[in-house]
Amino acid sequence: MAREGGIGSIQELVDVLNDKFMKGKDAEEVKEAMGEYINSGAVDWKEHTMWSDVCYTRNLLEANENYELMVICWKKGQKSPIHNHAGSSCWMAVLSGAIEETYYNYKGENMTPGNYPEGPCPRLEEGRSEPLLEGQVGYIRDEIALHLIKPLDGDAVSLHMYSPPIKVCNIYSMELGKVFQKKLGFYSMNKTRVQPEN
């Protein structure tokens, strides 16, 4: 369980999350637990940071049937594609630096973001862009919007949790005019690199 005075390690965060999922997940409680960890002064997340010049990296900390927890490392200029979350909930907590989240919604289409099949890209309308600063936690689901994430003003590290785990998501390419599915993987798992450079 978490130590008195807060969640001070990744293992304590995992213990708290497991307890919350046993009792029934609550989005606000998960957000509070992640916020407690990232604002505790803990530095054990740094042991899981691995970087690539090619793309941002997904570094897995924990995975079970309820959720997956990972550290994502962003170098300046890197960004995610516009994507959905395949029906999962997504929490993003900024460990270092800052990230920017930009929402996208279907323009003139009566569909929930994320439920669009592979094929031609629907008309997307760019929505609000908001910074998430060090120590802040964000939350998104497909019912809210699609989104794109990128670091602000240099490198950044963020802690992401997806529930349930996402195996495949939709990528929305306005440049190519296509929606395609992408199988998701990890750059490292439990401090061991598993993905070669492309």
Backbone as JSON Lines, residues from 0, in Angstrom:
{"i":0,"aa":"M","n":[0.84,-1.2,0.0],"ca":[0.0,0.0,0.0],"c":[0.88,1.25,0.0]}
{"i":1,"aa":"A","n":[0.23,2.39,-0.26],"ca":[0.98,3.63,-0.29],"c":[1.48,3.98,1.11]}
{"i":2,"aa":"R","n":[2.64,4.6,1.15],"ca":[3.2,5.0,2.45],"c":[2.39,6.17,3.0]}
{"i":3,"aa":"E","n":[2.51,6.4,4.3],"ca":[1.84,7.54,4.9],"c":[2.39,8.8,4.28]}
{"i":4,"aa":"G","n":[1.49,9.73,3.97],"ca":[1.94,11.0,3.44],"c":[1.97,11.06,1.93]}
{"i":5,"aa":"G","n":[1.6,9.98,1.25],"ca":[1.5,10.07,-0.2],"c":[2.07,8.89,-0.93]}
{"i":6,"aa":"I","n":[1.93,8.94,-2.24],"ca":[2.39,7.87,-3.12],"c":[3.78,8.26,-3.6]}
{"i":7,"aa":"G","n":[4.81,7.61,-3.08],"ca":[6.18,8.06,-3.32],"c":[7.01,7.18,-4.23]}
{"i":8,"aa":"S","n":[6.39,6.17,-4.88],"ca":[7.14,5.34,-5.81],"c":[6.18,4.74,-6.83]}
{"i":9,"aa":"I","n":[6.74,4.27,-7.93],"ca":[5.91,3.62,-8.95],"c":[5.21,2.4,-8.37]}
{"i":10,"aa":"Q","n":[5.92,1.62,-7.55],"ca":[5.29,0.44,-6.97],"c":[4.12,0.81,-6.07]}
{"i":11,"aa":"E","n":[4.26,1.88,-5.31],"ca":[3.15,2.34,-4.48],"c":[1.98,2.8,-5.34]}
{"i":12,"aa":"L","n":[2.28,3.47,-6.45],"ca":[1.22,3.88,-7.38],"c":[0.5,2.66,-7.94]}
{"i":13,"aa":"V","n":[1.26,1.66,-8.36],"ca":[0.67,0.43,-8.9],"c":[-0.21,-0.23,-7.84]}
{"i":14,"aa":"D","n":[0.26,-0.29,-6.61],"ca":[-0.53,-0.89,-5.52],"c":[-1.85,-0.15,-5.33]}
{"i":15,"aa":"V","n":[-1.78,1.17,-5.34],"ca":[-2.99,1.99,-5.16],"c":[-3.95,1.78,-6.34]}
{"i":16,"aa":"L","n":[-3.41,1.79,-7.56],"ca":[-4.26,1.59,-8.74],"c":[-4.92,0.22,-8.71]}
{"i":17,"aa":"N","n":[-4.16,-0.81,-8.36],"ca":[-4.73,-2.15,-8.28],"c":[-5.87,-2.2,-7.27]}
{"i":18,"aa":"D","n":[-5.69,-1.53,-6.14],"ca":[-6.73,-1.47,-5.12],"c":[-7.97,-0.75,-5.64]}
{"i":19,"aa":"K","n":[-7.76,0.35,-6.36],"ca":[-8.89,1.11,-6.9],"c":[-9.66,0.28,-7.93]}
{"i":20,"aa":"F","n":[-8.94,-0.48,-8.75],"ca":[-9.62,-1.28,-9.77],"c":[-10.38,-2.45,-9.14]}
{"i":21,"aa":"M","n":[-9.89,-2.97,-8.03],"ca":[-10.6,-4.03,-7.32],"c":[-11.93,-3.51,-6.76]}
{"i":22,"aa":"K","n":[-11.93,-2.25,-6.35],"ca":[-13.13,-1.64,-5.75],"c":[-14.05,-1.02,-6.81]}
{"i":23,"aa":"G","n":[-13.55,-0.89,-8.04],"ca":[-14.33,-0.23,-9.09],"c":[-13.68,1.09,-9.46]}
{"i":24,"aa":"K","n":[-13.22,1.15,-10.7],"ca":[-12.46,2.31,-11.18],"c":[-13.3,3.59,-11.13]}
{"i":25,"aa":"D","n":[-12.7,4.66,-10.68],"ca":[-13.3,5.99,-10.71],"c":[-12.27,6.93,-11.35]}
{"i":26,"aa":"A","n":[-12.67,7.59,-12.43],"ca":[-11.72,8.4,-13.21],"c":[-11.05,9.47,-12.35]}
{"i":27,"aa":"E","n":[-11.82,10.13,-11.47],"ca":[-11.24,11.19,-10.64],"c":[-10.26,10.63,-9.62]}
{"i":28,"aa":"E","n":[-10.57,9.47,-9.06],"ca":[-9.66,8.87,-8.08],"c":[-8.35,8.45,-8.72]}
{"i":29,"aa":"V","n":[-8.42,7.93,-9.95],"ca":[-7.2,7.57,-10.68],"c":[-6.38,8.82,-10.96]}
{"i":30,"aa":"K","n":[-7.05,9.88,-11.39],"ca":[-6.37,11.16,-11.66],"c":[-5.68,11.68,-10.4]}
{"i":31,"aa":"E","n":[-6.37,11.59,-9.27],"ca":[-5.78,12.05,-8.0],"c":[-4.56,11.22,-7.61]}
{"i":32,"aa":"A","n":[-4.65,9.9,-7.81],"ca":[-3.51,9.03,-7.46],"c":[-2.3,9.35,-8.33]}
{"i":33,"aa":"M","n":[-2.52,9.55,-9.63],"ca":[-1.4,9.89,-10.51],"c":[-0.82,11.25,-10.14]}
{"i":34,"aa":"G","n":[-1.68,12.2,-9.81],"ca":[-1.22,13.52,-9.4],"c":[-0.41,13.46,-8.11]}
{"i":35,"aa":"E","n":[-0.85,12.6,-7.19],"ca":[-0.13,12.45,-5.93],"c":[1.27,11.9,-6.17]}
{"i":36,"aa":"Y","n":[1.37,10.93,-7.07],"ca":[2.7,10.37,-7.37],"c":[3.61,11.4,-8.03]}
{"i":37,"aa":"I","n":[3.13,12.06,-9.09],"ca":[4.03,12.94,-9.84],"c":[4.43,14.18,-9.04]}
{"i":38,"aa":"N","n":[3.64,14.51,-8.02],"ca":[3.98,15.67,-7.19],"c":[4.63,15.3,-5.87]}
{"i":39,"aa":"S","n":[5.02,14.03,-5.73],"ca":[5.62,13.55,-4.48],"c":[7.12,13.81,-4.4]}
{"i":40,"aa":"G","n":[7.72,14.19,-5.53],"ca":[9.18,14.32,-5.56],"c":[9.87,13.03,-5.93]}
{"i":41,"aa":"A","n":[9.1,11.98,-6.22],"ca":[9.69,10.7,-6.61],"c":[10.48,10.85,-7.91]}
{"i":42,"aa":"V","n":[11.58,10.11,-8.0],"ca":[12.41,10.16,-9.2],"c":[12.63,8.77,-9.8]}
{"i":43,"aa":"D","n":[11.94,7.75,-9.26],"ca":[12.17,6.39,-9.78],"c":[11.71,6.22,-11.22]}
{"i":44,"aa":"W","n":[10.83,7.11,-11.7],"ca":[10.41,7.05,-13.1],"c":[11.59,7.27,-14.05]}
{"i":45,"aa":"K","n":[12.62,7.98,-13.59],"ca":[13.78,8.27,-14.46],"c":[14.5,7.0,-14.88]}
{"i":46,"aa":"E","n":[14.4,5.94,-14.07],"ca":[15.03,4.66,-14.41],"c":[14.38,4.02,-15.65]}
{"i":47,"aa":"H","n":[13.19,4.48,-16.02],"ca":[12.44,3.89,-17.14],"c":[12.49,4.75,-18.4]}
{"i":48,"aa":"T","n":[13.22,5.86,-18.36],"ca":[13.25,6.74,-19.53],"c":[14.27,6.24,-20.55]}
{"i":49,"aa":"M","n":[13.79,6.0,-21.75],"ca":[14.65,5.68,-22.89],"c":[14.18,6.56,-24.05]}
{"i":50,"aa":"W","n":[15.13,7.07,-24.8],"ca":[14.84,8.09,-25.82],"c":[15.22,7.59,-27.2]}
{"i":51,"aa":"S","n":[14.59,8.16,-28.2],"ca":[14.92,7.87,-29.59],"c":[14.91,9.17,-30.39]}
{"i":52,"aa":"D","n":[15.84,9.29,-31.34],"ca":[15.82,10.45,-32.24],"c":[14.76,10.29,-33.32]}
{"i":53,"aa":"V","n":[14.24,9.07,-33.48],"ca":[13.29,8.77,-34.56],"c":[11.87,9.16,-34.18]}
{"i":54,"aa":"C","n":[11.46,8.81,-32.98],"ca":[10.07,9.0,-32.57],"c":[10.0,9.03,-31.05]}
{"i":55,"aa":"Y","n":[8.9,9.55,-30.51],"ca":[8.68,9.45,-29.07],"c":[8.64,7.98,-28.67]}
{"i":56,"aa":"T","n":[8.95,7.68,-27.41],"ca":[9.05,6.29,-26.99],"c":[8.03,5.97,-25.89]}
{"i":57,"aa":"R","n":[7.47,4.76,-25.98],"ca":[6.53,4.23,-24.98],"c":[7.27,3.19,-24.15]}
{"i":58,"aa":"N","n":[7.45,3.48,-22.87],"ca":[8.25,2.63,-21.98],"c":[7.35,2.05,-20.9]}
{"i":59,"aa":"L","n":[7.08,0.75,-20.99],"ca":[6.08,0.12,-20.14],"c":[6.58,-0.1,-18.72]}
{"i":60,"aa":"L","n":[5.73,0.29,-17.74],"ca":[6.01,0.08,-16.32],"c":[5.21,-1.09,-15.76]}
{"i":61,"aa":"E","n":[3.93,-1.17,-16.14],"ca":[3.02,-2.17,-15.58],"c":[1.9,-2.43,-16.58]}
{"i":62,"aa":"A","n":[1.49,-3.69,-16.69],"ca":[0.35,-4.05,-17.54],"c":[-0.39,-5.21,-16.91]}
{"i":63,"aa":"N","n":[-1.7,-5.12,-16.88],"ca":[-2.55,-6.22,-16.44],"c":[-3.87,-6.12,-17.19]}
{"i":64,"aa":"E","n":[-4.85,-6.9,-16.79],"ca":[-6.1,-6.9,-17.56],"c":[-6.88,-5.6,-17.42]}
{"i":65,"aa":"N","n":[-6.57,-4.81,-16.4],"ca":[-7.31,-3.58,-16.15],"c":[-6.7,-2.33,-16.78]}
{"i":66,"aa":"Y","n":[-5.38,-2.29,-16.81],"ca":[-4.74,-1.06,-17.31],"c":[-3.3,-1.35,-17.72]}
{"i":67,"aa":"E","n":[-2.73,-0.37,-18.43],"ca":[-1.29,-0.35,-18.71],"c":[-0.78,1.02,-18.32]}
{"i":68,"aa":"L","n":[0.42,1.04,-17.73],"ca":[1.03,2.27,-17.23],"c":[2.39,2.41,-17.88]}
{"i":69,"aa":"M","n":[2.67,3.57,-18.45],"ca":[3.93,3.75,-19.16],"c":[4.47,5.17,-19.04]}
{"i":70,"aa":"V","n":[5.77,5.29,-19.2],"ca":[6.45,6.58,-19.31],"c":[6.68,6.83,-20.8]}
{"i":71,"aa":"I","n":[6.26,8.0,-21.27],"ca":[6.49,8.38,-22.67],"c":[7.51,9.51,-22.7]}
{"i":72,"aa":"C","n":[8.56,9.32,-23.5],"ca":[9.64,10.3,-23.63],"c":[9.52,11.03,-24.96]}
{"i":73,"aa":"W","n":[9.45,12.34,-24.9],"ca":[9.26,13.19,-26.08],"c":[10.48,14.08,-26.27]}
{"i":74,"aa":"K","n":[11.13,13.96,-27.4],"ca":[12.18,14.93,-27.74],"c":[11.53,16.12,-28.46]}
{"i":75,"aa":"K","n":[12.19,17.25,-28.36],"ca":[11.69,18.45,-29.03],"c":[11.41,18.15,-30.5]}
{"i":76,"aa":"G","n":[10.23,18.54,-30.98],"ca":[9.86,18.35,-32.38],"c":[9.1,17.06,-32.65]}
{"i":77,"aa":"Q","n":[9.11,16.12,-31.71],"ca":[8.36,14.87,-31.9],"c":[6.9,15.11,-31.54]}
{"i":78,"aa":"K","n":[6.02,14.34,-32.14],"ca":[4.6,14.45,-31.79],"c":[3.9,13.14,-32.13]}
{"i":79,"aa":"S","n":[2.77,12.93,-31.48],"ca":[1.95,11.77,-31.82],"c":[1.15,12.11,-33.09]}
{"i":80,"aa":"P","n":[0.67,11.11,-33.8],"ca":[-0.32,11.39,-34.84],"c":[-1.66,11.71,-34.17]}
{"i":81,"aa":"I","n":[-2.6,12.2,-34.92],"ca":[-3.98,12.32,-34.43],"c":[-4.49,10.89,-34.25]}
{"i":82,"aa":"H","n":[-5.02,10.59,-33.08],"ca":[-5.41,9.2,-32.81],"c":[-6.59,9.12,-31.86]}
{"i":83,"aa":"N","n":[-7.19,7.93,-31.83],"ca":[-8.24,7.66,-30.85],"c":[-7.68,6.78,-29.74]}
{"i":84,"aa":"H","n":[-8.56,6.31,-28.86],"ca":[-8.12,5.44,-27.76],"c":[-8.91,4.13,-27.72]}
{"i":85,"aa":"A","n":[-9.54,3.79,-28.83],"ca":[-10.18,2.48,-29.0],"c":[-11.12,2.14,-27.85]}
{"i":86,"aa":"G","n":[-11.84,3.15,-27.35],"ca":[-12.8,2.92,-26.28],"c":[-12.22,2.94,-24.88]}
{"i":87,"aa":"S","n":[-10.92,3.14,-24.75],"ca":[-10.27,3.15,-23.43],"c":[-10.23,4.56,-22.85]}
{"i":88,"aa":"S","n":[-10.06,4.61,-21.54],"ca":[-9.81,5.88,-20.86],"c":[-8.31,6.13,-20.85]}
{"i":89,"aa":"C","n":[-7.93,7.41,-20.94],"ca":[-6.51,7.77,-20.97],"c":[-6.24,8.89,-19.98]}
{"i":90,"aa":"W","n":[-5.27,8.66,-19.08],"ca":[-4.79,9.68,-18.16],"c":[-3.36,10.03,-18.55]}
{"i":91,"aa":"M","n":[-3.02,11.31,-18.54],"ca":[-1.67,11.78,-18.89],"c":[-1.18,12.69,-17.78]}
{"i":92,"aa":"A","n":[-0.03,12.38,-17.2],"ca":[0.53,13.17,-16.12],"c":[1.94,13.6,-16.52]}
{"i":93,"aa":"V","n":[2.24,14.88,-16.37],"ca":[3.53,15.4,-16.83],"c":[4.57,15.31,-15.72]}
{"i":94,"aa":"L","n":[5.61,14.53,-15.98],"ca":[6.7,14.32,-15.03],"c":[7.8,15.36,-15.17]}
{"i":95,"aa":"S","n":[8.05,15.79,-16.41],"ca":[9.14,16.74,-16.68],"c":[8.81,17.53,-17.94]}
{"i":96,"aa":"G","n":[9.07,18.81,-17.92],"ca":[8.78,19.64,-19.08],"c":[7.3,19.96,-19.17]}
{"i":97,"aa":"A","n":[6.8,20.07,-20.4],"ca":[5.38,20.35,-20.64],"c":[4.98,19.73,-21.96]}
{"i":98,"aa":"I","n":[3.71,19.34,-22.06],"ca":[3.18,18.83,-23.32],"c":[1.96,19.65,-23.72]}
{"i":99,"aa":"E","n":[1.64,19.59,-25.0],"ca":[0.45,20.28,-25.5],"c":[-0.5,19.24,-26.08]}
{"i":100,"aa":"E","n":[-1.76,19.33,-25.72],"ca":[-2.8,18.43,-26.22],"c":[-3.73,19.23,-27.13]}
{"i":101,"aa":"T","n":[-3.92,18.74,-28.36],"ca":[-4.83,19.39,-29.3],"c":[-5.97,18.43,-29.63]}
{"i":102,"aa":"Y","n":[-7.19,18.9,-29.45],"ca":[-8.38,18.1,-29.74],"c":[-8.74,18.17,-31.23]}
{"i":103,"aa":"Y","n":[-9.31,17.07,-31.73],"ca":[-9.88,17.03,-33.08],"c":[-11.23,16.33,-33.01]}
{"i":104,"aa":"N","n":[-12.2,16.87,-33.76],"ca":[-13.52,16.26,-33.84],"c":[-13.94,16.16,-35.31]}
{"i":105,"aa":"Y","n":[-14.88,15.27,-35.57],"ca":[-15.4,15.13,-36.93],"c":[-16.2,16.37,-37.29]}
{"i":106,"aa":"K","n":[-15.94,16.9,-38.47],"ca":[-16.62,18.11,-38.92],"c":[-17.88,17.72,-39.67]}
{"i":107,"aa":"G","n":[-19.02,18.1,-39.12],"ca":[-20.29,17.83,-39.8],"c":[-20.68,16.37,-39.82]}
{"i":108,"aa":"E","n":[-20.04,15.54,-39.0],"ca":[-20.36,14.11,-38.96],"c":[-20.98,13.8,-37.61]}
{"i":109,"aa":"N","n":[-22.05,13.04,-37.62],"ca":[-22.71,12.68,-36.37],"c":[-22.17,11.35,-35.87]}
{"i":110,"aa":"M","n":[-20.9,11.35,-35.48],"ca":[-20.26,10.14,-34.99],"c":[-19.42,10.45,-33.77]}
{"i":111,"aa":"T","n":[-19.33,9.47,-32.89],"ca":[-18.45,9.62,-31.72],"c":[-17.01,9.5,-32.18]}
{"i":112,"aa":"P","n":[-16.13,10.41,-31.79],"ca":[-14.72,10.25,-32.16],"c":[-14.21,8.88,-31.75]}
{"i":113,"aa":"G","n":[-13.49,8.26,-32.66],"ca":[-12.92,6.96,-32.35],"c":[-13.66,5.8,-32.97]}
{"i":114,"aa":"N","n":[-14.91,6.02,-33.4],"ca":[-15.69,4.93,-33.96],"c":[-15.69,4.91,-35.48]}
{"i":115,"aa":"Y","n":[-14.72,5.57,-36.06],"ca":[-14.66,5.66,-37.52],"c":[-13.86,4.48,-38.07]}
{"i":116,"aa":"P","n":[-14.36,3.81,-39.1],"ca":[-13.64,2.65,-39.65],"c":[-12.42,3.06,-40.46]}
{"i":117,"aa":"E","n":[-11.57,2.07,-40.79],"ca":[-10.44,2.33,-41.69],"c":[-10.98,2.76,-43.04]}
{"i":118,"aa":"G","n":[-10.21,3.59,-43.73],"ca":[-10.63,4.06,-45.05],"c":[-10.3,5.53,-45.19]}
{"i":119,"aa":"P","n":[-11.1,6.25,-46.0],"ca":[-10.84,7.68,-46.18],"c":[-10.97,8.42,-44.86]}
{"i":120,"aa":"C","n":[-10.11,9.4,-44.66],"ca":[-10.15,10.19,-43.42],"c":[-11.35,11.12,-43.45]}
{"i":121,"aa":"P","n":[-12.15,11.13,-42.38],"ca":[-13.27,12.08,-42.33],"c":[-12.74,13.5,-42.21]}
{"i":122,"aa":"R","n":[-13.59,14.46,-42.47],"ca":[-13.2,15.86,-42.28],"c":[-13.05,16.11,-40.78]}
{"i":123,"aa":"L","n":[-11.89,16.55,-40.39],"ca":[-11.62,16.81,-38.98],"c":[-11.51,18.31,-38.72]}
{"i":124,"aa":"E","n":[-12.02,18.7,-37.59],"ca":[-11.96,20.09,-37.18],"c":[-11.05,20.19,-35.96]}
{"i":125,"aa":"E","n":[-10.04,21.03,-36.05],"ca":[-9.14,21.22,-34.92],"c":[-9.86,21.99,-33.83]}
{"i":126,"aa":"G","n":[-9.79,21.47,-32.62],"ca":[-10.41,22.13,-31.48],"c":[-9.4,22.86,-30.63]}
{"i":127,"aa":"R","n":[-9.64,22.86,-29.35],"ca":[-8.78,23.62,-28.45],"c":[-7.43,22.94,-28.27]}
{"i":128,"aa":"S","n":[-6.42,23.73,-28.04],"ca":[-5.09,23.24,-27.67],"c":[-4.79,23.77,-26.27]}
{"i":129,"aa":"E","n":[-4.36,22.87,-25.4],"ca":[-4.05,23.29,-24.04],"c":[-2.74,22.69,-23.58]}
{"i":130,"aa":"P","n":[-1.95,23.46,-22.86],"ca":[-0.72,22.9,-22.29],"c":[-1.03,22.09,-21.04]}
{"i":131,"aa":"L","n":[-0.27,21.04,-20.85],"ca":[-0.23,20.33,-19.56],"c":[1.17,20.55,-19.03]}
{"i":132,"aa":"L","n":[1.26,21.16,-17.87],"ca":[2.55,21.52,-17.3],"c":[3.01,20.47,-16.31]}
{"i":133,"aa":"E","n":[4.29,20.52,-15.96],"ca":[4.84,19.59,-14.99],"c":[3.99,19.58,-13.72]}
{"i":134,"aa":"G","n":[3.58,18.38,-13.3],"ca":[2.75,18.25,-12.11],"c":[1.25,18.21,-12.38]}
{"i":135,"aa":"Q","n":[0.85,18.4,-13.64],"ca":[-0.57,18.37,-13.98],"c":[-0.96,17.04,-14.6]}
{"i":136,"aa":"V","n":[-2.25,16.7,-14.48],"ca":[-2.79,15.44,-15.01],"c":[-3.99,15.76,-15.9]}
{"i":137,"aa":"G","n":[-4.0,15.16,-17.1],"ca":[-5.13,15.31,-18.02],"c":[-5.85,13.99,-18.2]}
{"i":138,"aa":"Y","n":[-7.03,14.06,-18.81],"ca":[-7.86,12.87,-19.02],"c":[-8.61,13.02,-20.33]}
{"i":139,"aa":"I","n":[-8.73,11.91,-21.08],"ca":[-9.48,11.94,-22.34],"c":[-10.08,10.56,-22.61]}
{"i":140,"aa":"R","n":[-11.2,10.57,-23.29],"ca":[-11.86,9.38,-23.84],"c":[-12.31,9.71,-25.25]}
{"i":141,"aa":"D","n":[-12.65,8.69,-26.02],"ca":[-13.09,8.92,-27.39],"c":[-14.33,9.8,-27.45]}
{"i":142,"aa":"E","n":[-15.18,9.73,-26.44],"ca":[-16.4,10.55,-26.43],"c":[-16.08,12.04,-26.32]}
{"i":143,"aa":"I","n":[-14.89,12.34,-25.82],"ca":[-14.48,13.74,-25.69],"c":[-13.91,14.25,-27.02]}
{"i":144,"aa":"A","n":[-12.94,13.52,-27.57],"ca":[-12.29,13.95,-28.82],"c":[-11.2,12.96,-29.21]}
{"i":145,"aa":"L","n":[-10.73,13.1,-30.44],"ca":[-9.44,12.56,-30.84],"c":[-8.4,13.57,-30.34]}
{"i":146,"aa":"H","n":[-7.12,13.17,-30.31],"ca":[-6.15,14.2,-29.94],"c":[-4.77,13.93,-30.54]}
{"i":147,"aa":"L","n":[-3.94,14.96,-30.45],"ca":[-2.54,14.93,-30.84],"c":[-1.75,15.5,-29.67]}
{"i":148,"aa":"I","n":[-0.63,14.85,-29.35],"ca":[0.22,15.29,-28.22],"c":[1.61,15.63,-28.74]}
{"i":149,"aa":"K","n":[2.17,16.7,-28.21],"ca":[3.56,17.04,-28.52],"c":[4.17,17.79,-27.34]}
{"i":150,"aa":"P","n":[5.51,17.76,-27.24],"ca":[6.15,18.51,-26.15],"c":[6.17,20.0,-26.46]}
{"i":151,"aa":"L","n":[6.18,20.79,-25.42],"ca":[6.27,22.25,-25.55],"c":[7.66,22.7,-25.1]}
{"i":152,"aa":"D","n":[8.29,23.51,-25.9],"ca":[9.54,24.16,-25.47],"c":[10.62,23.19,-25.01]}
{"i":153,"aa":"G","n":[10.89,22.17,-25.82],"ca":[11.97,21.25,-25.47],"c":[11.47,19.86,-25.18]}
{"i":154,"aa":"D","n":[12.32,19.05,-24.54],"ca":[11.98,17.66,-24.24],"c":[10.96,17.6,-23.1]}
{"i":155,"aa":"A","n":[10.24,16.48,-23.05],"ca":[9.26,16.27,-21.98],"c":[9.14,14.79,-21.68]}
{"i":156,"aa":"V","n":[8.69,14.48,-20.47],"ca":[8.4,13.09,-20.08],"c":[7.02,13.08,-19.44]}
{"i":157,"aa":"S","n":[6.18,12.14,-19.87],"ca":[4.83,12.05,-19.31],"c":[4.52,10.62,-18.9]}
{"i":158,"aa":"L","n":[3.65,10.49,-17.93],"ca":[3.2,9.2,-17.42],"c":[1.78,8.99,-17.93]}
{"i":159,"aa":"H","n":[1.57,7.88,-18.66],"ca":[0.25,7.62,-19.25],"c":[-0.32,6.32,-18.72]}
{"i":160,"aa":"M","n":[-1.62,6.34,-18.48],"ca":[-2.33,5.12,-18.12],"c":[-3.52,4.95,-19.03]}
{"i":161,"aa":"Y","n":[-3.69,3.74,-19.57],"ca":[-4.81,3.41,-20.45],"c":[-5.59,2.27,-19.82]}
{"i":162,"aa":"S","n":[-6.92,2.44,-19.75],"ca":[-7.76,1.4,-19.17],"c":[-9.03,1.22,-19.99]}
{"i":163,"aa":"P","n":[-9.27,0.0,-20.51],"ca":[-8.35,-1.14,-20.49],"c":[-7.16,-0.9,-21.42]}
{"i":164,"aa":"P","n":[-6.14,-1.78,-21.37],"ca":[-4.98,-1.62,-22.26],"c":[-5.41,-1.54,-23.73]}
{"i":165,"aa":"I","n":[-4.68,-0.75,-24.5],"ca":[-4.99,-0.57,-25.93],"c":[-4.01,-1.39,-26.76]}
{"i":166,"aa":"K","n":[-4.52,-2.28,-27.56],"ca":[-3.68,-3.1,-28.44],"c":[-3.56,-2.46,-29.83]}
{"i":167,"aa":"V","n":[-4.67,-1.88,-30.31],"ca":[-4.72,-1.28,-31.64],"c":[-5.52,0.02,-31.54]}
{"i":168,"aa":"C","n":[-5.03,1.08,-32.19],"ca":[-5.8,2.32,-32.22],"c":[-5.91,2.82,-33.67]}
{"i":169,"aa":"N","n":[-6.79,3.78,-33.88],"ca":[-6.93,4.41,-35.18],"c":[-5.99,5.62,-35.28]}
{"i":170,"aa":"I","n":[-5.32,5.73,-36.42],"ca":[-4.51,6.91,-36.75],"c":[-5.23,7.66,-37.85]}
{"i":171,"aa":"Y","n":[-5.36,8.98,-37.69],"ca":[-6.09,9.82,-38.64],"c":[-5.08,10.72,-39.35]}
{"i":172,"aa":"S","n":[-4.81,10.42,-40.61],"ca":[-3.83,11.19,-41.38],"c":[-4.55,12.11,-42.35]}
{"i":173,"aa":"M","n":[-4.59,13.39,-42.03],"ca":[-5.21,14.35,-42.95],"c":[-4.33,14.55,-44.18]}
{"i":174,"aa":"E","n":[-2.99,14.39,-43.99],"ca":[-2.07,14.55,-45.12],"c":[-2.31,13.47,-46.18]}
{"i":175,"aa":"L","n":[-2.49,12.22,-45.74],"ca":[-2.73,11.11,-46.67],"c":[-4.2,10.91,-46.99]}
{"i":176,"aa":"G","n":[-5.07,11.57,-46.22],"ca":[-6.5,11.41,-46.42],"c":[-7.01,10.04,-46.02]}
{"i":177,"aa":"K","n":[-6.35,9.43,-45.02],"ca":[-6.69,8.05,-44.64],"c":[-6.82,7.89,-43.13]}
{"i":178,"aa":"V","n":[-7.65,6.91,-42.76],"ca":[-7.67,6.4,-41.4],"c":[-7.11,4.98,-41.47]}
{"i":179,"aa":"F","n":[-6.14,4.68,-40.62],"ca":[-5.63,3.31,-40.6],"c":[-5.41,2.87,-39.16]}
{"i":180,"aa":"Q","n":[-5.37,1.58,-38.97],"ca":[-5.18,1.03,-37.64],"c":[-3.71,0.75,-37.39]}
{"i":181,"aa":"K","n":[-3.28,1.02,-36.17],"ca":[-1.88,0.79,-35.8],"c":[-1.83,-0.12,-34.58]}
{"i":182,"aa":"K","n":[-1.05,-1.19,-34.7],"ca":[-0.81,-2.07,-33.57],"c":[0.22,-1.39,-32.68]}
{"i":183,"aa":"L","n":[-0.08,-1.29,-31.4],"ca":[0.78,-0.55,-30.49],"c":[1.79,-1.47,-29.8]}
{"i":184,"aa":"G","n":[2.98,-0.97,-29.63],"ca":[4.03,-1.72,-28.96],"c":[4.78,-0.82,-27.99]}
{"i":185,"aa":"F","n":[5.92,-1.29,-27.54],"ca":[6.7,-0.55,-26.55],"c":[8.15,-0.47,-26.98]}
{"i":186,"aa":"Y","n":[8.78,0.65,-26.63],"ca":[10.21,0.83,-26.88],"c":[11.02,0.07,-25.83]}
{"i":187,"aa":"S","n":[10.48,0.07,-24.61],"ca":[11.11,-0.72,-23.54],"c":[10.03,-1.26,-22.62]}
{"i":188,"aa":"M","n":[10.37,-2.35,-21.93],"ca":[9.47,-2.96,-20.96],"c":[10.28,-3.25,-19.7]}
{"i":189,"aa":"N","n":[9.84,-2.68,-18.57],"ca":[10.53,-2.89,-17.3],"c":[12.03,-2.65,-17.4]}
{"i":190,"aa":"K","n":[12.38,-1.52,-18.0],"ca":[13.76,-1.01,-18.11],"c":[14.61,-1.76,-19.15]}
{"i":191,"aa":"T","n":[13.98,-2.62,-19.94],"ca":[14.72,-3.36,-20.98],"c":[14.2,-2.96,-22.35]}
{"i":192,"aa":"R","n":[15.12,-2.51,-23.21],"ca":[14.7,-2.09,-24.55],"c":[14.28,-3.3,-25.37]}
{"i":193,"aa":"V","n":[13.13,-3.16,-26.04],"ca":[12.61,-4.27,-26.83],"c":[12.4,-3.89,-28.29]}
{"i":194,"aa":"Q","n":[12.47,-2.61,-28.61],"ca":[12.21,-2.15,-29.97],"c":[13.47,-1.58,-30.6]}
{"i":195,"aa":"P","n":[13.89,-2.11,-31.75],"ca":[15.06,-1.54,-32.43],"c":[14.73,-0.19,-33.06]}
{"i":196,"aa":"E","n":[15.74,0.6,-33.33],"ca":[15.54,1.85,-34.07],"c":[15.07,1.54,-35.47]}
{"i":197,"aa":"N","n":[14.16,2.37,-35.99],"ca":[13.68,2.19,-37.38],"c":[14.64,2.83,-38.35]}
